[in-house]
Amino acid sequence: MQVPAQFAYERAESVAHALALLEKYGPEARVVAGGHSLIPMMKLRLAQPEALIDINGLDELAQITVEGGELVIGSMVRHSELLASTVAGGHAAVFHDAFAALRATAVIRGADGTRAVAVREFHEGPYETVVGPEELLVQLRVPDTRGAGSAYVKVERRIGDWAVAAAAAVLRVENGLVAEAGLGLTAVGAPHFCAPEAEAYLIGRAPTEESFAEAGRIAAEHCDPQADQRGPADYKRHLAGELTRRALVAAAERI
Ligand SMILES: Cc1cc2nc3c(=O)[nH]c(=O)nc-3n(C[C@H](O)[C@H](O)[C@H](O)COP(=O)(O)OP(=O)(O)OC[C@H]3O[C@@H](n4cnc5c(N)ncnc54)[C@H](O)[C@@H]3O)c2cc1C
C-alpha cells in the first residue's frame, strides 16, 4: 500500500500555534518536519496520524546561533544548512560530517513551558523519543567544544543507504592527556547510542593508537547488535570497535 490513509492538514504559523494545534487534535496528531521518515511510514500505513501539523516555514525554529558559549540549533535547521554552517563548523568540525557524541541538550516546549533533556536520554528506542504528544522539539543546545577534535565515520552498503554501523568521536586533550571524550554509536545496539565505558577508559590516558584501539574494544563489548540483512551480529560488533577507533584517530588529527 503506497497511499496514506486520510488525514487533516494544518500549517502552523508559530510555535505557539503548532502547540495549540497539537492540543486541538490530541495524541493522534503528528508534526511533520522534512517528512523523510514520517511520509514513507504513512504510505506503508505503519503510521496513520489523524492530523499533520506542518512546521515548515517557522523561522523561529530555523536559526543557528551561539548563546552563552552554547551552539543553539533550531529544530527546523536543515541538515545541509548545519553541514554548511561556518558557525556550527567553527564550533565542532564533526558538524561537517554529521553530528553525535557532543553531550547536547534537547529543548522541548509544551503548553506548560519548556524543559531540557540531555540528548543521551532523548531516544527511548527506535522511533521513540521523550517528546510528548502535545510537545514540540524546538532546539538542540551544544556545549562549547572549541579546542576539541571531532569526527564521524560510517560503513554503508551504498551511498545514501541506511548505515550498517557508524561512530562519532569528540576528543579534548590537555597536557598530553585526554581530558574529555564523547563517543556516539549507531545501528550497533549501544544503549542510548553512546559508549560511556569507553569514554571513561580514555580519560587521563595519552591519545595513542593503543588507547584508541582499547576504547574501541570496550565500546564493542558493550554493544548488543542485531543480525539483519546488513550483516550478522559479530560483524556489526567488529564494526563498532573498528569505527570507534577510526573516529578517535580522525578526531585526534583535527585537534
Ligand atoms: C533511506 C533512508 C535513509 C536514512 N538514513 C539515515 C541516516 O543515515 N541517519 C539518520 O539519522 N537518519 C536516517 N534516516 C532517517 C531520516 O532521515 C531521519 O529520521 C530524518 O532526520 C527525519 O527528519 P524529518 O525532518 O524528515 O522528520 P519527519 O519525517 O518529518 O518526522 C519524523 C518524526 O519526528 C516528529 N517530529 C518532527 N519534527 C518534530 C519536532 N520539532 N518536535 C517533535 N516531533 C517532531 C514527527 O512527528 C515524526 O514522528 C533515513 C531515512 C531513510 C528513509
The ligand as a MOL file (V3000), in Angstrom:
LIG
                    3D

  0  0  0     0  0            999 V3000
M  V30 BEGIN CTAB
M  V30 COUNTS 53 58 0 0 0
M  V30 BEGIN ATOM
M  V30 1 C 16.5270 5.7870 3.0340 0
M  V30 2 C 16.6620 6.4690 4.3610 0
M  V30 3 C 17.9440 6.6420 4.8960 0
M  V30 4 C 18.1180 7.2440 6.1520 0
M  V30 5 N 19.3860 7.3730 6.6840 0
M  V30 6 C 19.5510 7.9520 7.8830 0
M  V30 7 C 20.8580 8.1100 8.4680 0
M  V30 8 O 21.8640 7.7170 7.9040 0
M  V30 9 N 20.9520 8.7130 9.6710 0
M  V30 10 C 19.8390 9.1730 10.3150 0
M  V30 11 O 19.9680 9.7210 11.4090 0
M  V30 12 N 18.5900 9.0340 9.7930 0
M  V30 13 C 18.4450 8.4370 8.6160 0
M  V30 14 N 17.1840 8.2990 8.0770 0
M  V30 15 C 16.0310 8.7260 8.8510 0
M  V30 16 C 15.5910 10.1390 8.4890 0
M  V30 17 O 16.4690 10.7620 7.6420 0
M  V30 18 C 15.5410 10.8640 9.7670 0
M  V30 19 O 14.5670 10.2780 10.5510 0
M  V30 20 C 15.2280 12.3250 9.4870 0
M  V30 21 O 16.1280 13.0300 10.2580 0
M  V30 22 C 13.8160 12.6780 9.8160 0
M  V30 23 O 13.7080 14.1060 9.7580 0
M  V30 24 P 12.4420 14.7590 9.1230 0
M  V30 25 O 12.5920 16.2380 9.3530 0
M  V30 26 O 12.2460 14.3200 7.7240 0
M  V30 27 O 11.3240 14.1750 10.1020 0
M  V30 28 P 9.8260 13.7720 9.7770 0
M  V30 29 O 9.7910 12.5450 8.9270 0
M  V30 30 O 9.0800 14.9680 9.3080 0
M  V30 31 O 9.3610 13.4020 11.2710 0
M  V30 32 C 9.8600 12.2550 11.9370 0
M  V30 33 C 9.1320 12.1560 13.2850 0
M  V30 34 O 9.5560 13.2260 14.1460 0
M  V30 35 C 8.4150 14.0000 14.5570 0
M  V30 36 N 8.8890 15.4140 14.5880 0
M  V30 37 C 9.4890 16.0730 13.5650 0
M  V30 38 N 9.8490 17.3110 13.9750 0
M  V30 39 C 9.4680 17.4200 15.2920 0
M  V30 40 C 9.5850 18.4560 16.2730 0
M  V30 41 N 10.1570 19.6310 16.0200 0
M  V30 42 N 9.0890 18.1870 17.5160 0
M  V30 43 C 8.5150 16.9910 17.8160 0
M  V30 44 N 8.3900 15.9740 16.9180 0
M  V30 45 C 8.8560 16.1900 15.6760 0
M  V30 46 C 7.3480 13.7310 13.5230 0
M  V30 47 O 6.0450 13.9190 14.0550 0
M  V30 48 C 7.6070 12.2760 13.1800 0
M  V30 49 O 7.0180 11.4290 14.1410 0
M  V30 50 C 16.9830 7.7050 6.8510 0
M  V30 51 C 15.6800 7.5430 6.3080 0
M  V30 52 C 15.5210 6.9520 5.0870 0
M  V30 53 C 14.1150 6.8070 4.5180 0
M  V30 END ATOM
M  V30 BEGIN BOND
M  V30 1 1 1 2
M  V30 2 1 2 3
M  V30 3 2 2 52
M  V30 4 2 3 4
M  V30 5 1 4 5
M  V30 6 1 4 50
M  V30 7 2 5 6
M  V30 8 1 6 7
M  V30 9 1 6 13
M  V30 10 2 7 8
M  V30 11 1 7 9
M  V30 12 1 9 10
M  V30 13 2 10 11
M  V30 14 1 10 12
M  V30 15 2 12 13
M  V30 16 1 13 14
M  V30 17 1 14 15
M  V30 18 1 14 50
M  V30 19 1 15 16
M  V30 20 1 16 17
M  V30 21 1 16 18
M  V30 22 1 18 19
M  V30 23 1 18 20
M  V30 24 1 20 21
M  V30 25 1 20 22
M  V30 26 1 22 23
M  V30 27 1 23 24
M  V30 28 2 24 25
M  V30 29 1 24 26
M  V30 30 1 24 27
M  V30 31 1 27 28
M  V30 32 2 28 29
M  V30 33 1 28 30
M  V30 34 1 28 31
M  V30 35 1 31 32
M  V30 36 1 32 33
M  V30 37 1 33 34
M  V30 38 1 33 48
M  V30 39 1 34 35
M  V30 40 1 35 36
M  V30 41 1 35 46
M  V30 42 1 36 37
M  V30 43 1 36 45
M  V30 44 2 37 38
M  V30 45 1 38 39
M  V30 46 1 39 40
M  V30 47 2 39 45
M  V30 48 1 40 41
M  V30 49 2 40 42
M  V30 50 1 42 43
M  V30 51 2 43 44
M  V30 52 1 44 45
M  V30 53 1 46 47
M  V30 54 1 46 48
M  V30 55 1 48 49
M  V30 56 2 50 51
M  V30 57 1 51 52
M  V30 58 1 52 53
M  V30 END BOND
M  V30 END CTAB
M  END
